[in-house]
């Protein structure tokens, strides 16, 4: 679909984001792949029916696949993509997963375990020894790095070697890092999963998920599963996600720069007892010294930061994670997960600093 490039020339990720998934450079072709609103196709081709494919999905999949270094499949949501993988785990087989991870993924595993479908082993994904030991007798090893919301970092290459030695597949949720900061397939992972709702689409207006793999046979299995259960994306959602991806590199560059500056300042604020940041990306978690009440107050004292549960958009959002009953008890009561946006960092800090001072009773002096 995209214009052909010189075979000896390797385009850099930022350029691929702009150029991938576009129609050929031919006279009167549109620059962008149009919306194809079709449920039914004329018989005799490769698609046949709207559940099996769509040119707009294909454009998004091409762009993401090029970025991650594999072949991508779009899904109706990140959790639909997660469910597709977990549905393929055999009866009573073992799944190793982080104790701290996206709640939707862990809840799906818990539901399957409660129904006797799988055995789930939750581990500290940053503890390489614990993960290696858990890999024995496993069928699937699920990795988040950084984890949500604890922001622990996993040794993906080492985990992958141990998992493969045990005969297990490795799935890496790359939603937080994005393929601009981390490419798990190059580290040996079998499947990468994305909530494209977050950083890829980037504007808090899309529900979309994706899987990426280099394994042709595995790709076919995943696609057949998607086709069979109908976990397909909307055409408009795929189009919006691809449009959002065009600016991922500049959005992430700005958001990460903001996050790093805020981390520096937050570490000096007396209201904050701990700052969790892996050194990259735009997600920061802080723990307030005065606990849950102070964290809740903070999320209601700002005018610029938005109290919301999602992340990865151009706007800055935050929330106290333990307000959700399903959040693990090992997450501190006063932990606030922050998704740093692309606003001016001085405005973000003034708003946050003022709220922190109000919570602790200190005079505001941003």
N, C-alpha and C positions, 0 to 999 in steps of 0.2 A: 504493500500500500504506500509506504513512504518512498520518497525519491531515493534512487540508488546513489550510494556514495563510493568514492574511490576505495577499492578493496585494501589498498595499502595505508589508508588513512583511518585511524581510530578516533572517533568523535568522543569528546569528553562528556561526562554526565549532564552538565548544564545544557550543552548543545543538543544532546539526545532528547532531553525533556521538551525542547522547543520543536525539534524536527520529526520525531517519531510519530507514527500513527496519522500521517497526513496523506492526502491524495498525491499522485505523481505530479511533477511540475510540467504540466502540459497546458497549452493555451485554453483559457476559459474554464479550467478546473477551479473549484473553490479551494482556498487555502486550508480550510478546515473540513474534516469529514462531516457531512451533514447528518442531521437526525433522520434515521430511517424508522418511521412509525409503521411497522408492519407485523401482523401476527401470522400472515399466510403468504407463501411464496409460490410462484409458478413451478409445477413439478418438473423434475428432471435434473435439478442442480444438486449442490452439496448441502443446502440448508433445509429446504422443504417446508419447515414449520418454525414459527417464532420462538419456540422453546429451545431450539437447537442452535440458534445463532442469529446474529444481527451485525451489519457492517459497523454500526456505532460502537457496539461492544468490542468488536474486533480491533478498532482503532485504539481504544483504551488498553486492551490486552497487549497489543503490539508495543505500545509505549512503555508499559510497566514491565513487560517481559524483557525488553531491551535493557531497561535500567537495572533489573535484578540479575540479568544474565541467564534467563530461562524462558519458558513459555507460560503465559499467564492465563488464568480463567477468572472472569468476573462473576460475582455472586450478589444476591439481593442485599446482603449485609455481611459484616464480619462474622457474626455468629452463625450465619448460614454456611459460610466457608468452614468454620470450626466444626460444625455438625457434620459436614460432608466427610471430613477426615476421620472423626471419631466413629462415624457409622461403619467405617471400613475395618475397625479394630475387631478381631475375632472374639468369640464368646470366651469369657473368663481370662482374657489376656491382660497383661499388666501394662499400665500406662504410667510413666514417670513424668511428673510435672512440678513446677515451682510452687512452693507453699504460698508465695506472694505472686499473684498474677492477675490478669484481667478477670474479674468476677464471673463474667459470662462464660468464659472457658472452663473455669474451675467448677462452676455450678452444673455445667453440662456433664462433666466427668463425674461429679457427685451423684447426679441423677442416674447415669448409666450404672454406677457402682451399686446404688440402692436397689436397682432392678436386677442385679446379678449379671449384668452384661460385661463389665470390665472390673479389673482391680486397679485402684488408683494409689500411687505412692507419691506423696507430696514431700519435697525435699527443699533444702536451702540451695538454690541453684548456683549461688556464688561459692559454695563449698564443693570444690572439685572432687574430693575424696568421697563425700557422701553421695554425689551424683553417680560417680563411677561404680560404687557398690550397689546402688539402686538399679543400675542398668542390667544387672544379671536377671535373666528370665523375663526381660521386658520385650514388649512388642513395639512400643512407641515411646519416644522420649520427646517431651514437649518443653521448649525453651522459650523464655522471655528474657530479653537483655537489651536495655535495662528493664527490670521488673516494674510492674504497676501495683502499688504506688511507692514501693520501698526503694526503687531505683538501684537495685543490686545488679552487678554485671557478671555475666557468665563467660566462662572460657569455652566458646562454642566449638572451636577446633578440637580441643581435648575431649569434650563431652561427645562430640560426633564420633571420634575414634572408638571410645568405649562402647557407645551404643551400637555401632556397626559391628564391633567384635562380638557383641551379644546377639546380633541378628536383628536389631531393632531399627526402625526408621526414625529419623530426626526431623521434627518440625520446629521452625523458629518463627515466633511472632515478631515481625520487624516493624510494627506500627510506630513505636517511639523513635527508633533510630532513623528509619527510612533508608532506602538503598543509596542515598547520598552519603550516609555516614557509616553504613555497614552492609555488606553483601554476603549473607549467610550461605548461599549456594557455593560461593567460592571457598568457604570454610568447610565444605563437605556436607552441609545439610541437604536433606532430600526435598523438603517443601518449605517454602516461605509463605506465611499468612499475613494478610494486612486487613485492618479495618480502614478501608479507603475513605471512610467517613471523616477520618482525622486529618493527618498532615497531607496526604496525597491530594484530596479534594480541597481541603484547607479553608472553606468558607462557611462551615456550619449549616450547610443547606442540602446535604446529600447523605443518604444511607446506602453504603456499598461495601462489599468485601471482595477479596481477591486471594487466589492461591497462585504460586509460581513454582515450577519444577523444571529440571533439566532432563528428567527421566521420561522418555517418550511413552513407555508402557504405563507408567504411573499417571502421566497426563491423561491418557485415554481412559483409565479407570475413573479418575476424578471427573472428567467431562461426562462420561456416561452416567455417573451418579448424579451430577448436577442436572442433566437432561431428564433423568428418570423422576427425580423428586420435584423438579420445577423450581429450584432455588436460584432463579435467573434474575439478573438486574433489570431495572427499568431502563428504557432507551435514554430518556432525559437524564437520569442519574449518571449513566455512563458518560454521556456527553459533557455534563457539568464536571464530573471528576477529571476527565481528560483536560478540560479547559483549566481547571484548578492546578493540575500537574505542570502546566506550562510555566508557572511561576514558582514552583516548589523551591528551586535553588535560591532565588532571591528572598522568598519568604523565610526559609529556614536559616539563611545566613543572617538576616536581621533578627529573627526571633532568638537564635542561639547567642548572638552578640548581646542582646538585651538580657537574656538569662544569665550569662556569665557576669555581667556587671551587677545585676541584682543579687546574685549569690555573694559577690564580694561585699556588698553593703549589708546584706542580711546577716552575715556572719559576725558583724560588729554590733548588731542591735540587741540590747539586753532582754527583749521579750522573746527572743528566739534561742532555744537551747540547743538546737541541732539543725544543720542544713544538709540535705542529701542531694547530691548532684554528681553524676558520673564523669563530668568534665566535657560532655558534649550533649547536643540536643537542646530542646526548648522546654523540657519538663523539669521542674524543681519541686522537691518536697521539703517543707520546714516543719519542725516540731516546736510548738509554743511552750514556754517554760511553765505557764500557768494552766496547761491542760486543755480539756475539751471545751469548757465554757469560754475561755479566751479565744480558742480557735473558731468556735461558732460565732462569737461576737465579731471577730475579724472579718469573716466572710459577709457580714451584714453592715459593715461600717464604711465600705469603699463606695466611691461613685463611678470609678473607671473600671476597676476589676469587676468581673461579672461572676456572681455565685451560680455556677452551673456544673453539671457532672461530666460533660464531654470535654474534649481537648483538641489541640492541633489546628485551631482556626486562627484567623488573622487577629482576633480579639483575645485579650488576656482573660482567662477564667481561673477560678479556684474553688475548692471545697474541702471541708473536713471529711476525710474518707470514712471514719468510724461512725458517721451518721447513718451509714448503711449497715443494717444488722448482719449482713452476710460477710462483711469485711473481717478478716482474721483477727483474733485477739492479739496476735503478735505485732500488729500495726499500732503504734502509739495513739492513744485517745486524742492527743493534741496535734496529730499530723495533718497538715494542709497540703494537698497536692495542687501545684500551680502550673498552669499551661501558659507560658509566656508568649504574648503576641508580638505584633510588629509596630505597636505604637511607639512614640518617642519615649525612650527609657527614663528621661527625667520626669515626665508626667506619670509614668507607671510608679516610679519610686516615691514621688510626692504623695500620691494617693495611698500607696501601701504604708509608707512611713507614718503618715497622719493617722491611719487606722490602727497601726500597731501601738502608737503612742496613746490613743484613746483607750485601747484595750487595757494597757498597763498603767494608765493614769499619769503618764509622763507628758510634759508639754511638747507639742508638735514643733519640730524645727528641721524641716527637710532641707 
